[in-house]
């Protein structure tokens, strides 16, 4: 299902590297509609910022990986050259592997390898490559009738393949289109939020239907000067496919909807309501859309109970990196949806927050306290939160930065990892999902976060003091670090690469050590009160 908006190119030609021509998919099997139930969820949040909407001319995308199963380790995958005719293994559960060489990883199949692949920072969902192309993600589910098992490609592997093979968001979309035509998409509906040095795109993809090979997808560019959000619900509505600068779609985007009897010729075509209508009914998704857009453009006074919000909008003021960090720490404080609003105690003749009032309390505790559950942006089940910066005015190795916070961003500190680094600390490569270990960085940040649930109001202040003490100097010193990296880059790019690697590893190791000390201090100071 080649997109009619793209020239007919092989992946190799599109990316400047030779690749065997991908054969056209076999004619599709007749498609029988069994039911139209949907796959849903409230798993992740992504905020997107275009260059002229940001305070420092950086494009930004992001991803709160809000899952209890996704892997907690990360590493750097180096650039590589491959021999003609080489193949690449594709894995079925890539985001749940134990490590870079997991012997239990389940292989889904093999695809042709290209001659040269780019370096990238690798996590449960790979994040950014050496050309500053970055990806965020939220699962949007979609109709179950779209799910296919005929193929080998799931979303995390598409992230990897896009970052290995593409320099821009548009190239990444071409890569995904061609690969899913040939090798099939077998995941639930996913939203990919792409940011390169110039553009930001929201891309939504679904399977092609039972027993079919391929995918159906659409993409829209976030207008320059605007911000946007994805929060587990389809956000694409009207597609102006004559406007190739701002809209792209798979060749079958209308035909599949017509065949499934979800749309008829002559009717308005609304992508979200055709392919994932119930996602727009989820209040847990819509409320996050409202909150993100309202925090960035409060002057619009958006209705928190609306069904739909603008695809994008112009923020009231330029968006700084710190603003996006604050969004991922938000739990609707000060709104009618504040999860701690009614949890008070009398102290010295005044009403104050009860020490156990916790916006991230478990559902059963909220029920016992008669607190109406809201799916907030910050969440305790996050594996990590990433915010990326891509900047056209700096060399790629310096201009691209991944700011990553393990666990709940509210209690964690964001650490910088530049696009040009060659490694991360050893503790970041240790898997923490299967067992507790003080050798694992993820547990360093998760332990204070979980301890704080016992007496949140008191303990979170201690955590935030450490968090801010680590994070503030990194933000304040970013320009100085990059000035020195640029000086070294002009002398020798390898010197800048070594400098940035040592800087990122050193700061991350310092944070891990500080959080382990914090965890020990919380046990000693508050342990007798549990």
GIPEZI-V11277 format. One record per residue. N is the residue number from 0. RES is the residue in three letters. OMEGA is omega in whole degrees, 0 to 359 (* if undefined). BURIAL is + if it has 24 or more other C-alpha atoms within 12 Angstrom, else -. Layout:
n=N res=RES omega=OMEGA burial=BURIAL
n=N res=RES omega=OMEGA burial=BURIAL
This chain:
n=0 res=UNK omega=182 burial=+
n=1 res=UNK omega=180 burial=+
n=2 res=UNK omega=183 burial=+
n=3 res=UNK omega=182 burial=-
n=4 res=UNK omega=182 burial=+
n=5 res=UNK omega=170 burial=+
n=6 res=UNK omega=181 burial=-
n=7 res=UNK omega=183 burial=-
n=8 res=UNK omega=166 burial=+
n=9 res=UNK omega=176 burial=+
n=10 res=UNK omega=182 burial=+
n=11 res=UNK omega=179 burial=+
n=12 res=UNK omega=181 burial=-
n=13 res=UNK omega=186 burial=+
n=14 res=UNK omega=177 burial=+
n=15 res=UNK omega=180 burial=-
n=16 res=UNK omega=182 burial=+
n=17 res=UNK omega=177 burial=+
n=18 res=UNK omega=177 burial=+
n=19 res=UNK omega=181 burial=-
n=20 res=UNK omega=178 burial=-
n=21 res=UNK omega=181 burial=+
n=22 res=UNK omega=176 burial=-
n=23 res=UNK omega=179 burial=-
n=24 res=UNK omega=177 burial=-
n=25 res=UNK omega=178 burial=-
n=26 res=UNK omega=184 burial=-
n=27 res=UNK omega=175 burial=-
n=28 res=UNK omega=176 burial=-
n=29 res=UNK omega=185 burial=-
n=30 res=UNK omega=181 burial=+
n=31 res=UNK omega=180 burial=-
n=32 res=UNK omega=180 burial=-
n=33 res=UNK omega=179 burial=-
n=34 res=UNK omega=180 burial=-
n=35 res=UNK omega=174 burial=-
n=36 res=UNK omega=183 burial=-
n=37 res=UNK omega=173 burial=+
n=38 res=UNK omega=183 burial=+
n=39 res=UNK omega=178 burial=+
n=40 res=UNK omega=178 burial=+
n=41 res=UNK omega=193 burial=+
n=42 res=UNK omega=190 burial=+
n=43 res=UNK omega=177 burial=+
n=44 res=UNK omega=176 burial=+
n=45 res=UNK omega=177 burial=+
n=46 res=UNK omega=181 burial=+
n=47 res=UNK omega=181 burial=+
n=48 res=UNK omega=178 burial=+
n=49 res=UNK omega=187 burial=+
n=50 res=UNK omega=186 burial=+
n=51 res=UNK omega=172 burial=+
n=52 res=UNK omega=184 burial=+
n=53 res=UNK omega=184 burial=+
n=54 res=UNK omega=184 burial=+
n=55 res=UNK omega=178 burial=+
n=56 res=UNK omega=175 burial=+
n=57 res=UNK omega=165 burial=+
n=58 res=UNK omega=181 burial=+
n=59 res=UNK omega=163 burial=+
n=60 res=UNK omega=189 burial=+
n=61 res=UNK omega=181 burial=+
n=62 res=UNK omega=169 burial=+
n=63 res=UNK omega=184 burial=+
n=64 res=UNK omega=190 burial=+
n=65 res=UNK omega=183 burial=+
n=66 res=UNK omega=178 burial=+
n=67 res=UNK omega=184 burial=-
n=68 res=UNK omega=184 burial=+
n=69 res=UNK omega=186 burial=+
n=70 res=UNK omega=184 burial=+
n=71 res=UNK omega=181 burial=+
n=72 res=UNK omega=177 burial=+
n=73 res=UNK omega=177 burial=+
n=74 res=UNK omega=177 burial=+
n=75 res=UNK omega=175 burial=+
n=76 res=UNK omega=184 burial=+
n=77 res=UNK omega=171 burial=-
n=78 res=UNK omega=183 burial=+
n=79 res=UNK omega=173 burial=-
n=80 res=UNK omega=188 burial=-
n=81 res=UNK omega=182 burial=-
n=82 res=UNK omega=178 burial=-
n=83 res=UNK omega=180 burial=-
n=84 res=UNK omega=179 burial=-
n=85 res=UNK omega=178 burial=-
n=86 res=UNK omega=182 burial=-
n=87 res=UNK omega=177 burial=-
n=88 res=UNK omega=177 burial=-
n=89 res=UNK omega=187 burial=+
n=90 res=UNK omega=184 burial=+
n=91 res=UNK omega=183 burial=+
n=92 res=UNK omega=188 burial=+
n=93 res=UNK omega=184 burial=+
n=94 res=UNK omega=181 burial=+
n=95 res=UNK omega=180 burial=+
n=96 res=UNK omega=183 burial=+
n=97 res=UNK omega=183 burial=+
n=98 res=UNK omega=184 burial=+
n=99 res=UNK omega=181 burial=+
n=100 res=UNK omega=183 burial=-
n=101 res=UNK omega=181 burial=-
n=102 res=UNK omega=181 burial=-
n=103 res=UNK omega=180 burial=-
n=104 res=UNK omega=183 burial=-
n=105 res=UNK omega=180 burial=-
n=106 res=UNK omega=179 burial=-
n=107 res=UNK omega=181 burial=+
n=108 res=UNK omega=180 burial=-
n=109 res=UNK omega=177 burial=-
n=110 res=UNK omega=176 burial=+
n=111 res=UNK omega=176 burial=+
n=112 res=UNK omega=175 burial=+
n=113 res=UNK omega=188 burial=+
n=114 res=UNK omega=182 burial=+
n=115 res=UNK omega=177 burial=+
n=116 res=UNK omega=185 burial=+
n=117 res=UNK omega=175 burial=+
n=118 res=UNK omega=177 burial=+
n=119 res=UNK omega=174 burial=+
n=120 res=UNK omega=191 burial=+
n=121 res=UNK omega=173 burial=+
n=122 res=UNK omega=179 burial=+
n=123 res=UNK omega=168 burial=+
n=124 res=UNK omega=181 burial=+
n=125 res=UNK omega=197 burial=+
n=126 res=UNK omega=186 burial=+
n=127 res=UNK omega=178 burial=+
n=128 res=UNK omega=186 burial=+
n=129 res=UNK omega=175 burial=+
n=130 res=UNK omega=177 burial=+
n=131 res=UNK omega=172 burial=+
n=132 res=UNK omega=183 burial=+
n=133 res=UNK omega=180 burial=+
n=134 res=UNK omega=167 burial=+
n=135 res=UNK omega=187 burial=+
n=136 res=UNK omega=162 burial=+
n=137 res=UNK omega=178 burial=+
n=138 res=UNK omega=182 burial=+
n=139 res=UNK omega=171 burial=+
n=140 res=UNK omega=181 burial=+
n=141 res=UNK omega=182 burial=+
n=142 res=UNK omega=180 burial=+
n=143 res=UNK omega=180 burial=+
n=144 res=UNK omega=180 burial=+
n=145 res=UNK omega=185 burial=+
n=146 res=UNK omega=179 burial=+
n=147 res=UNK omega=173 burial=+
n=148 res=UNK omega=182 burial=+
n=149 res=UNK omega=182 burial=+
n=150 res=UNK omega=184 burial=+
n=151 res=UNK omega=190 burial=+
n=152 res=UNK omega=172 burial=+
n=153 res=UNK omega=187 burial=+
n=154 res=UNK omega=182 burial=+
n=155 res=UNK omega=178 burial=+
n=156 res=UNK omega=175 burial=+
n=157 res=UNK omega=174 burial=+
n=158 res=UNK omega=182 burial=+
n=159 res=UNK omega=183 burial=+
n=160 res=UNK omega=178 burial=+
n=161 res=UNK omega=181 burial=+
n=162 res=UNK omega=177 burial=+
n=163 res=UNK omega=194 burial=+
n=164 res=UNK omega=187 burial=+
n=165 res=UNK omega=177 burial=+
n=166 res=UNK omega=183 burial=+
n=167 res=UNK omega=179 burial=+
n=168 res=UNK omega=180 burial=+
n=169 res=UNK omega=177 burial=+
n=170 res=UNK omega=179 burial=+
n=171 res=UNK omega=179 burial=+
n=172 res=UNK omega=176 burial=+
n=173 res=UNK omega=180 burial=+
n=174 res=UNK omega=183 burial=+
n=175 res=UNK omega=180 burial=+
n=176 res=UNK omega=183 burial=+
n=177 res=UNK omega=181 burial=+
n=178 res=UNK omega=180 burial=+
n=179 res=UNK omega=173 burial=+
n=180 res=UNK omega=186 burial=+
n=181 res=UNK omega=190 burial=+
n=182 res=UNK omega=170 burial=+
n=183 res=UNK omega=177 burial=+
n=184 res=UNK omega=187 burial=+
n=185 res=UNK omega=181 burial=+
n=186 res=UNK omega=171 burial=+
n=187 res=UNK omega=178 burial=+
n=188 res=UNK omega=182 burial=+
n=189 res=UNK omega=172 burial=+
n=190 res=UNK omega=174 burial=+
n=191 res=UNK omega=178 burial=+
n=192 res=UNK omega=185 burial=+
n=193 res=UNK omega=170 burial=+
n=194 res=UNK omega=170 burial=+
n=195 res=UNK omega=186 burial=+
n=196 res=UNK omega=184 burial=+
n=197 res=UNK omega=190 burial=+
n=198 res=UNK omega=174 burial=+
n=199 res=UNK omega=183 burial=+
n=200 res=UNK omega=170 burial=+
n=201 res=UNK omega=185 burial=+
n=202 res=UNK omega=179 burial=+
n=203 res=UNK omega=186 burial=+
n=204 res=UNK omega=176 burial=+
n=205 res=UNK omega=172 burial=+
n=206 res=UNK omega=184 burial=+
n=207 res=UNK omega=184 burial=+
n=208 res=UNK omega=183 burial=+
n=209 res=UNK omega=177 burial=+
n=210 res=UNK omega=177 burial=+
n=211 res=UNK omega=177 burial=+
n=212 res=UNK omega=178 burial=+
n=213 res=UNK omega=180 burial=+
n=214 res=UNK omega=169 burial=+
n=215 res=UNK omega=185 burial=+
n=216 res=UNK omega=173 burial=+
n=217 res=UNK omega=181 burial=+
n=218 res=UNK omega=178 burial=+
n=219 res=UNK omega=177 burial=+
n=220 res=UNK omega=174 burial=+
n=221 res=UNK omega=184 burial=+
n=222 res=UNK omega=180 burial=+
n=223 res=UNK omega=183 burial=+
n=224 res=UNK omega=184 burial=+
n=225 res=UNK omega=171 burial=+
n=226 res=UNK omega=178 burial=+
n=227 res=UNK omega=184 burial=+
n=228 res=UNK omega=169 burial=+
n=229 res=UNK omega=185 burial=+
n=230 res=UNK omega=177 burial=+
n=231 res=UNK omega=174 burial=+
n=232 res=UNK omega=178 burial=+
n=233 res=UNK omega=182 burial=+
n=234 res=UNK omega=182 burial=+
n=235 res=UNK omega=184 burial=+
n=236 res=UNK omega=180 burial=+
n=237 res=UNK omega=181 burial=+
n=238 res=UNK omega=176 burial=+
n=239 res=UNK omega=187 burial=-
n=240 res=UNK omega=171 burial=+
n=241 res=UNK omega=180 burial=-
n=242 res=UNK omega=185 burial=-
n=243 res=UNK omega=179 burial=-
n=244 res=UNK omega=188 burial=-
n=245 res=UNK omega=182 burial=+
n=246 res=UNK omega=175 burial=+
n=247 res=UNK omega=178 burial=+
n=248 res=UNK omega=176 burial=+
n=249 res=UNK omega=183 burial=+
n=250 res=UNK omega=186 burial=+
n=251 res=UNK omega=189 burial=+
n=252 res=UNK omega=178 burial=+
n=253 res=UNK omega=185 burial=+
n=254 res=UNK omega=181 burial=-
n=255 res=UNK omega=179 burial=+
n=256 res=UNK omega=179 burial=+
n=257 res=UNK omega=182 burial=-
n=258 res=UNK omega=180 burial=-
n=259 res=UNK omega=180 burial=+
n=260 res=UNK omega=175 burial=-
n=261 res=UNK omega=182 burial=+
n=262 res=UNK omega=179 burial=-
n=263 res=UNK omega=176 burial=-
n=264 res=UNK omega=180 burial=-
n=265 res=UNK omega=177 burial=-
n=266 res=UNK omega=173 burial=-
n=267 res=UNK omega=180 burial=-
n=268 res=UNK omega=181 burial=+
n=269 res=UNK omega=189 burial=+
n=270 res=UNK omega=182 burial=+
n=271 res=UNK omega=184 burial=+
n=272 res=UNK omega=174 burial=+
n=273 res=UNK omega=190 burial=+
n=274 res=UNK omega=180 burial=+
n=275 res=UNK omega=188 burial=+
n=276 res=UNK omega=184 burial=+
n=277 res=UNK omega=177 burial=+
n=278 res=UNK omega=178 burial=+
n=279 res=UNK omega=178 burial=+
n=280 res=UNK omega=184 burial=-
n=281 res=UNK omega=179 burial=+
n=282 res=UNK omega=177 burial=+
n=283 res=UNK omega=176 burial=+
n=284 res=UNK omega=184 burial=+
n=285 res=UNK omega=181 burial=+
n=286 res=UNK omega=177 burial=+
n=287 res=UNK omega=175 burial=+
n=288 res=UNK omega=179 burial=+
n=289 res=UNK omega=185 burial=+
n=290 res=UNK omega=179 burial=+
n=291 res=UNK omega=182 burial=+
n=292 res=UNK omega=179 burial=+
n=293 res=UNK omega=177 burial=+
n=294 res=UNK omega=181 burial=+
n=295 res=UNK omega=179 burial=+
n=296 res=UNK omega=183 burial=+
n=297 res=UNK omega=182 burial=-
n=298 res=UNK omega=182 burial=-
n=299 res=UNK omega=178 burial=-
n=300 res=UNK omega=181 burial=-
n=301 res=UNK omega=180 burial=+
n=302 res=UNK omega=181 burial=-
n=303 res=UNK omega=181 burial=+
n=304 res=UNK omega=181 burial=-
n=305 res=UNK omega=179 burial=-
n=306 res=UNK omega=182 burial=+
n=307 res=UNK omega=177 burial=+
n=308 res=UNK omega=178 burial=+
n=309 res=UNK omega=177 burial=+
n=310 res=UNK omega=179 burial=+
n=311 res=UNK omega=177 burial=+
n=312 res=UNK omega=177 burial=+
n=313 res=UNK omega=180 burial=+
n=314 res=UNK omega=181 burial=+
n=315 res=UNK omega=178 burial=-
n=316 res=UNK omega=179 burial=-
n=317 res=UNK omega=186 burial=+
n=318 res=UNK omega=177 burial=+
n=319 res=UNK omega=176 burial=+
n=320 res=UNK omega=180 burial=+
n=321 res=UNK omega=178 burial=+
n=322 res=UNK omega=180 burial=+
n=323 res=UNK omega=175 burial=+
n=324 res=UNK omega=181 burial=+
n=325 res=UNK omega=178 burial=+
n=326 res=UNK omega=182 burial=+
n=327 res=UNK omega=174 burial=+
n=328 res=UNK omega=189 burial=+
n=329 res=UNK omega=176 burial=+
n=330 res=UNK omega=177 burial=+
n=331 res=UNK omega=179 burial=+
n=332 res=UNK omega=177 burial=+
n=333 res=UNK omega=177 burial=-
n=334 res=UNK omega=178 burial=-
n=335 res=UNK omega=181 burial=-
n=336 res=UNK omega=178 burial=+
n=337 res=UNK omega=185 burial=+
n=338 res=UNK omega=181 burial=+
n=339 res=UNK omega=190 burial=+
n=340 res=UNK omega=185 burial=+
n=341 res=UNK omega=185 burial=+
n=342 res=UNK omega=187 burial=+
n=343 res=UNK omega=172 burial=-
n=344 res=UNK omega=180 burial=-
n=345 res=UNK omega=181 burial=-
n=346 res=UNK omega=180 burial=-
n=347 res=UNK omega=176 burial=-
n=348 res=UNK omega=180 burial=-
n=349 res=UNK omega=178 burial=-
n=350 res=UNK omega=179 burial=-
n=351 res=UNK omega=178 burial=-
n=352 res=UNK omega=174 burial=-
n=353 res=UNK omega=182 burial=-
n=354 res=UNK omega=181 burial=+
n=355 res=UNK omega=179 burial=+
n=356 res=UNK omega=190 burial=+
n=357 res=UNK omega=180 burial=+
n=358 res=UNK omega=183 burial=+
n=359 res=UNK omega=180 burial=+
n=360 res=UNK omega=178 burial=+
n=361 res=UNK omega=184 burial=+
n=362 res=UNK omega=182 burial=-
n=363 res=UNK omega=177 burial=-
n=364 res=UNK omega=177 burial=-
n=365 res=UNK omega=178 burial=-
n=366 res=UNK omega=180 burial=-
n=367 res=UNK omega=180 burial=-
n=368 res=UNK omega=180 burial=-
n=369 res=UNK omega=175 burial=-
n=370 res=UNK omega=179 burial=+
n=371 res=UNK omega=184 burial=-
n=372 res=UNK omega=170 burial=+
n=373 res=UNK omega=176 burial=+
n=374 res=UNK omega=182 burial=+
n=375 res=UNK omega=180 burial=+
n=376 res=UNK omega=170 burial=+
n=377 res=UNK omega=182 burial=+
n=378 res=UNK omega=181 burial=+
n=379 res=UNK omega=182 burial=+
n=380 res=UNK omega=180 burial=+
n=381 res=UNK omega=171 burial=+
n=382 res=UNK omega=175 burial=+
n=383 res=UNK omega=174 burial=+
n=384 res=UNK omega=179 burial=+
n=385 res=UNK omega=170 burial=+
n=386 res=UNK omega=184 burial=+
n=387 res=UNK omega=172 burial=+
n=388 res=UNK omega=174 burial=+
n=389 res=UNK omega=188 burial=+
n=390 res=UNK omega=186 burial=+
n=391 res=UNK omega=185 burial=+
n=392 res=UNK omega=178 burial=-
n=393 res=UNK omega=173 burial=+
n=394 res=UNK omega=186 burial=+
n=395 res=UNK omega=184 burial=+
n=396 res=UNK omega=182 burial=+
n=397 res=UNK omega=185 burial=+
n=398 res=UNK omega=180 burial=+
n=399 res=UNK omega=178 burial=+
n=400 res=UNK omega=170 burial=+
n=401 res=UNK omega=173 burial=+
n=402 res=UNK omega=187 burial=+
n=403 res=UNK omega=175 burial=+
n=404 res=UNK omega=175 burial=+
n=405 res=UNK omega=176 burial=+
n=406 res=UNK omega=182 burial=+
n=407 res=UNK omega=182 burial=+
n=408 res=UNK omega=180 burial=+
n=409 res=UNK omega=182 burial=+
n=410 res=UNK omega=186 burial=+
n=411 res=UNK omega=177 burial=+
n=412 res=UNK omega=177 burial=+
n=413 res=UNK omega=179 burial=+
n=414 res=UNK omega=180 burial=+
n=415 res=UNK omega=173 burial=+
n=416 res=UNK omega=185 burial=+
n=417 res=UNK omega=184 burial=+
n=418 res=UNK omega=185 burial=+
n=419 res=UNK omega=183 burial=+
n=420 res=UNK omega=184 burial=+
n=421 res=UNK omega=179 burial=+
n=422 res=UNK omega=172 burial=+
n=423 res=UNK omega=178 burial=+
n=424 res=UNK omega=180 burial=+
n=425 res=UNK omega=182 burial=-
n=426 res=UNK omega=178 burial=+
n=427 res=UNK omega=180 burial=+
n=428 res=UNK omega=181 burial=+
n=429 res=UNK omega=179 burial=+
n=430 res=UNK omega=181 burial=+
n=431 res=UNK omega=184 burial=+
n=432 res=UNK omega=187 burial=+
n=433 res=UNK omega=177 burial=-
n=434 res=UNK omega=178 burial=-
n=435 res=UNK omega=179 burial=-
n=436 res=UNK omega=176 burial=-
n=437 res=UNK omega=173 burial=+
n=438 res=UNK omega=185 burial=-
n=439 res=UNK omega=181 burial=+
n=440 res=UNK omega=182 burial=+
n=441 res=UNK omega=180 burial=+
n=442 res=UNK omega=177 burial=+
n=443 res=UNK omega=181 burial=+
n=444 res=UNK omega=182 burial=+
n=445 res=UNK omega=185 burial=+
n=446 res=UNK omega=176 burial=+
n=447 res=UNK omega=180 burial=+
n=448 res=UNK omega=181 burial=+
n=449 res=UNK omega=177 burial=+
n=450 res=UNK omega=183 burial=+
n=451 res=UNK omega=180 burial=+
n=452 res=UNK omega=180 burial=+
n=453 res=UNK omega=183 burial=+
n=454 res=UNK omega=194 burial=+
n=455 res=UNK omega=188 burial=+
n=456 res=UNK omega=179 burial=+
n=457 res=UNK omega=187 burial=+
n=458 res=UNK omega=181 burial=+
n=459 res=UNK omega=177 burial=+
n=460 res=UNK omega=178 burial=-
n=461 res=UNK omega=179 burial=+
n=462 res=UNK omega=183 burial=+
n=463 res=UNK omega=176 burial=+
n=464 res=UNK omega=177 burial=-
n=465 res=UNK omega=180 burial=+
n=466 res=UNK omega=183 burial=+
n=467 res=UNK omega=178 burial=+
n=468 res=UNK omega=176 burial=-
n=469 res=UNK omega=189 burial=+
n=470 res=UNK omega=185 burial=+
n=471 res=UNK omega=179 burial=-
n=472 res=UNK omega=178 burial=-
n=473 res=UNK omega=180 burial=+
n=474 res=UNK omega=181 burial=-
n=475 res=UNK omega=184 burial=-
n=476 res=UNK omega=184 burial=-
n=477 res=UNK omega=182 burial=+
n=478 res=UNK omega=180 burial=-
n=479 res=UNK omega=178 burial=-
n=480 res=UNK omega=183 burial=+
n=481 res=UNK omega=175 burial=+
n=482 res=UNK omega=178 burial=-
n=483 res=UNK omega=178 burial=-
n=484 res=UNK omega=179 burial=+
n=485 res=UNK omega=177 burial=+
n=486 res=UNK omega=179 burial=-
n=487 res=UNK omega=180 burial=-
n=488 res=UNK omega=180 burial=+
n=489 res=UNK omega=176 burial=-
n=490 res=UNK omega=184 burial=-
n=491 res=UNK omega=181 burial=-
n=492 res=UNK omega=181 burial=-
n=493 res=UNK omega=178 burial=-
n=494 res=UNK omega=178 burial=-
n=495 res=UNK omega=179 burial=+
n=496 res=UNK omega=179 burial=+
n=497 res=UNK omega=180 burial=+
n=498 res=UNK omega=182 burial=+
n=499 res=UNK omega=178 burial=+
n=500 res=UNK omega=180 burial=+
n=501 res=UNK omega=179 burial=+
n=502 res=UNK omega=183 burial=+
n=503 res=UNK omega=180 burial=+
n=504 res=UNK omega=181 burial=+
n=505 res=UNK omega=180 burial=+
n=506 res=UNK omega=179 burial=+
n=507 res=UNK omega=178 burial=+
n=508 res=UNK omega=177 burial=+
n=509 res=UNK omega=180 burial=+
n=510 res=UNK omega=179 burial=+
n=511 res=UNK omega=179 burial=+
n=512 res=UNK omega=181 burial=+
n=513 res=UNK omega=181 burial=+
n=514 res=UNK omega=174 burial=+
n=515 res=UNK omega=177 burial=+
n=516 res=UNK omega=176 burial=-
n=517 res=UNK omega=180 burial=+
n=518 res=UNK omega=179 burial=+
n=519 res=UNK omega=181 burial=-
n=520 res=UNK omega=179 burial=-
n=521 res=UNK omega=177 burial=+
n=522 res=UNK omega=184 burial=-
n=523 res=UNK omega=186 burial=-
n=524 res=UNK omega=187 burial=-
n=525 res=UNK omega=186 burial=+
n=526 res=UNK omega=181 burial=-
n=527 res=UNK omega=182 burial=-
n=528 res=UNK omega=183 burial=-
n=529 res=UNK omega=* burial=-
